[in-house]
Amino acid sequence: MALRRFCDHSIYIRGYAKATIQRYQTTANLFVKDSGLTDVEEITEQKVRDFFFRGRSQRGWTSNTFVNYHKSLLVFFRWCVKEGLMKTNPTEDIEVPKIEKKIPPKLSKQDALRILEVVYNYPYKYRFLRYRNHAIFSIFVLAGLRRKEVLNLKLADVDLDNMSIFVRQGKGNKDRIVPICYTLAESLERYLGERKRLKRTCPEFFVSINHNMGFSEHGLKHLLDEIRPAARINFSVHKLRHTFATLMLEGGCDIYSLSRMLGHSDIKTTTIYLAASAEHLRSQIMKHPLNDIRVDWKR
């Protein structure tokens, strides 16, 4: 099957991440289901156009969804042409909509502090859960790591002596180093003490309370489902990352350093947070050279 060969090529030759492969598979399977085609030789430009038209007109796809599906099929069909399975790429001449530039959702400083407070004071059955969960949320709020980056952290990746976190193969298969502030270091140190007390020896940094193994995606989802109603704040892990970025700008962090900490490939991705921070923009407008001039308009 062409899709399976393409995925194997993407994994073993191109080195694409698992999430990227899943996106390719999901998009291709959706196209096959929608078009009713069973062989790549049956694919035509009109069939592909119909697929995208129905997505926008009947399924209510956003511009971002349209663009993501288009990118996935573009890469897949490009590989098919290269392998001689197709003569032309039917997505090459399909026009894509302009992506809406939306300000990323974020929490206020007060809401971020409330979440950390609720996580720490939640009525856990064991002290270990208090320290571990607070450390997890502290990394989200105070370091801006992504969900998978936190779950994939290894014990050796956290260096409290040098106040840094080594993010191994983050999004885009890129390594980076994220500095640790003192508040985060205190939380991580408390957790490490509890981890040592329970004699956890697995390589993962965040571990399960019941087994000597890493904290799971399911466990994190369950934790989020507990904390949201307790804090009375609707948030996601990604919103906590947006909050970190916005608070850093408001605190005076330059855009280049923030881009490096967030692991963005293009600094343009980071600049969207400038619009999200009214406080930062307000501080910048105060630098206008005529701001301090006082004119007596009554004369």
C-alpha positions in Angstrom: 0.0 0.0 0.0 1.3 3.4 -1.0 0.4 5.1 2.2 2.3 2.5 4.3 5.4 2.8 2.1 5.2 6.6 2.4 5.0 6.4 6.2 7.9 4.0 6.4 10.0 6.3 4.2 9.0 9.3 6.4 10.0 7.5 9.6 13.2 5.7 8.6 14.5 8.0 5.9 13.2 11.5 6.6 13.1 11.0 10.4 9.7 12.6 10.9 8.1 12.6 14.3 5.4 10.2 15.3 2.8 13.0 15.5 3.6 14.1 12.0 3.2 10.5 10.6 -0.2 10.3 12.4 -1.3 13.5 10.7 -0.4 12.2 7.3 -2.3 8.9 8.0 -5.4 10.7 9.3 -5.5 13.1 6.4 -5.0 10.3 3.7 -7.6 8.0 5.3 -10.1 10.9 5.5 -9.5 11.6 1.8 -10.0 8.0 0.9 -13.2 7.7 2.9 -14.6 10.9 1.4 -13.7 10.2 -2.2 -14.3 6.5 -2.2 -11.0 5.9 -4.1 -8.9 2.8 -3.4 -5.9 3.3 -5.6 -3.6 6.4 -6.1 -3.9 6.0 -9.9 -7.6 6.9 -9.6 -6.8 10.3 -7.9 -7.5 13.3 -10.0 -7.2 17.0 -9.4 -11.0 17.4 -9.5 -11.4 14.6 -6.9 -9.0 16.5 -4.6 -10.8 19.8 -5.2 -14.1 18.2 -4.4 -12.6 16.9 -1.1 -11.5 20.4 0.0 -14.7 22.1 -1.2 -16.9 19.7 0.8 -14.6 20.2 3.8 -15.2 24.0 3.7 -18.8 24.1 2.6 -20.3 21.1 4.5 -17.9 20.2 7.3 -17.1 23.7 8.4 -13.3 23.4 8.2 -11.4 26.4 9.5 -8.7 27.9 7.3 -6.1 26.3 9.5 -7.7 22.8 9.1 -7.8 23.3 5.3 -4.1 24.3 5.2 -3.0 21.4 7.4 -4.9 18.9 5.3 -3.5 20.4 2.1 0.1 20.3 3.4 -0.3 16.6 4.4 -1.7 15.6 1.0 0.8 17.8 -0.8 3.8 15.9 0.8 2.2 12.5 0.2 1.3 13.1 -3.4 4.8 14.6 -4.0 6.3 11.4 -2.8 3.9 9.4 -5.0 5.1 11.4 -8.1 8.7 10.8 -7.2 8.0 7.1 -6.8 6.3 7.0 -10.2 2.9 6.1 -8.7 1.3 9.4 -10.0 2.2 11.6 -13.0 1.4 14.9 -11.4 0.6 16.3 -8.0 -3.1 17.2 -7.9 -2.7 19.5 -5.0 -0.1 21.8 -6.6 -2.6 24.2 -8.2 -5.2 24.2 -5.4 -5.6 27.6 -3.8 -5.5 27.6 0.0 -7.3 30.1 2.2 -5.5 32.7 4.2 -5.0 31.6 7.8 -6.7 33.9 10.4 -4.2 35.6 12.7 -5.8 35.1 16.1 -4.3 36.2 19.4 -3.3 33.1 21.3 -5.5 32.5 24.4 -3.8 33.1 27.7 -4.4 33.4 31.4 -3.8 36.5 33.6 -1.0 36.5 36.1 -3.6 36.1 38.9 -5.2 33.1 37.2 -1.8 31.4 36.7 -1.0 31.9 40.3 -4.4 30.6 41.4 -3.8 27.4 39.4 -0.4 26.8 41.0 -2.0 27.5 44.4 -4.9 25.1 43.8 -2.5 22.4 42.5 -0.4 22.6 45.7 -3.3 22.7 48.2 -5.5 20.1 46.5 -6.6 17.4 49.0 -4.3 14.6 47.8 -4.0 11.3 49.6 -0.2 11.3 49.4 2.4 14.0 49.8 4.2 12.7 46.7 1.3 13.8 44.5 1.3 17.3 45.9 4.9 17.8 45.0 4.9 16.0 41.7 1.8 17.7 40.4 2.9 21.2 41.5 6.3 20.6 39.7 4.4 19.6 36.5 2.3 22.7 36.5 5.2 24.9 37.5 7.1 23.7 34.4 4.1 24.6 32.2 3.7 28.0 33.7 7.3 28.9 34.5 9.2 27.3 31.6 6.6 27.1 28.8 7.3 23.4 27.8 4.8 21.5 25.6 2.8 18.6 27.0 4.9 15.9 25.3 8.2 17.7 26.2 7.2 17.5 29.9 6.2 13.8 29.7 9.4 12.9 27.7 11.7 14.6 30.2 14.4 12.4 31.6 16.0 12.6 35.0 19.3 13.6 33.5 17.7 16.4 31.5 16.9 18.5 34.6 20.1 20.2 35.9 19.3 22.1 39.1 22.9 22.9 39.7 23.1 24.9 36.4 19.5 25.9 36.6 18.5 24.5 33.2 16.3 22.0 31.5 17.5 20.1 28.4 14.5 19.5 26.1 15.5 16.5 24.0 14.1 16.3 20.5 11.2 18.7 21.0 8.8 19.8 18.2 10.6 19.6 14.9 13.1 17.1 16.3 15.1 20.0 17.8 17.1 20.0 21.1 17.1 23.2 23.2 18.0 24.4 26.7 15.5 26.2 28.8 16.7 28.2 31.8 15.0 27.6 35.2 13.9 30.4 37.5 14.3 30.1 41.3 10.6 29.5 41.9 10.6 26.6 39.5 13.8 25.2 40.9 12.3 25.1 44.4 9.3 23.1 43.2 11.4 20.7 41.2 13.7 20.1 44.2 10.8 19.3 46.5 9.6 16.8 44.0 13.0 15.2 43.5 13.2 14.7 47.3 9.9 12.8 47.2 10.9 10.8 44.2 14.1 9.7 46.0 12.1 8.8 49.1 9.9 6.5 47.1 13.0 5.0 45.5 11.9 5.6 41.9 14.8 4.7 39.5 13.2 4.8 36.1 14.8 7.3 33.6 11.7 9.5 33.2 11.7 12.6 35.3 8.0 12.6 36.3 7.0 9.2 37.5 3.8 7.3 38.5 3.0 7.0 42.2 2.1 3.3 41.8 4.8 2.0 39.5 8.4 2.6 38.8 7.6 4.1 35.4 7.0 7.5 33.7 3.9 9.6 34.2 1.6 8.9 31.3 -0.5 11.0 28.9 -3.6 9.5 30.5 -2.4 10.4 33.9 -1.9 14.0 32.9 -5.3 14.2 31.3 -6.9 12.9 34.5 -4.9 15.5 36.6 -6.1 18.3 34.3 -9.7 17.1 34.7 -9.3 17.3 38.5 -7.6 20.7 38.7 -9.8 22.7 36.2 -13.1 22.5 38.3 -11.1 22.9 41.5 -9.5 26.1 40.2 -12.7 27.2 38.4 -10.6 28.2 35.5 -11.0 26.7 32.0 -7.5 26.1 30.6 -5.4 23.7 28.6 -1.7 22.9 28.7 -1.2 24.9 25.6 -2.9 27.9 27.2 -0.4 27.6 30.0 2.4 27.8 27.5 0.8 30.9 25.9 0.6 32.4 29.4 4.3 31.8 30.0 5.2 33.5 26.8 2.9 36.5 27.5 4.1 36.9 31.1 7.7 36.8 29.9 7.2 39.6 27.5 5.4 41.7 30.2 8.4 41.0 32.5 10.8 42.5 29.9 12.1 39.4 28.1 13.3 40.2 24.6 11.6 38.4 21.7 14.7 36.6 20.5 15.4 35.0 23.9 11.7 34.0 24.2 11.8 32.4 20.8 14.7 30.3 21.8 13.1 29.2 25.1 9.8 28.3 23.3 11.7 26.3 20.6 10.2 28.2 17.7 11.9 27.6 14.3 10.9 31.0 13.1 10.9 34.1 15.3 7.8 35.3 13.4 5.9 32.6 15.3 6.9 34.2 18.6 5.9 37.8 17.5 2.2 36.9 17.8 2.7 37.1 21.6 3.5 40.8 21.2 -0.2 41.4 20.2 -1.4 39.2 23.1 0.2 41.3 25.7 -1.5 44.7 26.1 0.7 45.4 29.1 3.8 45.0 27.0 2.5 47.2 24.3 1.5 49.8 26.8 5.0 49.9 28.2 6.4 50.3 24.8 4.2 53.2 23.8 5.4 55.1 26.9 8.8 55.2 25.2 7.5 57.7 22.6 9.9 60.7 22.8 6.9 63.1 23.0 5.3 61.3 25.8 6.8 63.5 28.5 5.9 66.8 26.9 3.2 68.7 28.7 1.3 71.4 26.7 -1.0 73.9 28.2 -3.9 73.7 25.8 -5.9 76.4 27.7 -3.7 79.2 26.3 
